[in-house]
Amino acid sequence: MDANNRLRIATRIHFALLRHLGEGIAVATMLANDADAREVLWVCEASGDAELMSLARKFIRASRPAAPVHAAGARAAAPGGHVARDSAWAHDTSGFGFTQPPIAAARRLR
């Protein structure tokens, strides 16, 4: 659930309702109270206006809890505590501007 995204969408709903129905909503109340949010979303869906209906669907999607990250989808840690990089050329960098010796070269030094 992204609070900034929900705030942005609720604000857009407020101004769209002002334009289409002449009355807005209390954005803070919509964000804090699920019952009020459901009522506002119902009004958006019942309005028949494509913009309001789309915003209602976006608000519902933004309100869903974030999906958990699965171990298979997360980046695996490389040997030595380094994070695996997406690019082949980035495998020997720490990400802070300092390069690390390649793993193969470090093994030869032992």
C-alpha angles and dihedrals in degrees: 000000000000111000094195092052091048090050092050093049094045090052090051089050089051093054094041090053089049090054098043104033103019093240131086134200137244099258094196091053092049091052095046101041122054093197092055090045091053090051093050091048090049090054089049092051093044093049092075089219111137094217094051092045091050092048090050091054091047091050091051091050092047090051095056116102114260115263114254116254111246120220091240092056096045122086112265120230113250123221114291094032094285119141115241111251126221094224123063092221091056098058093099099050130091093211093244098086096269119107124223123216111262113266093240092053091048091053091052090054092059 
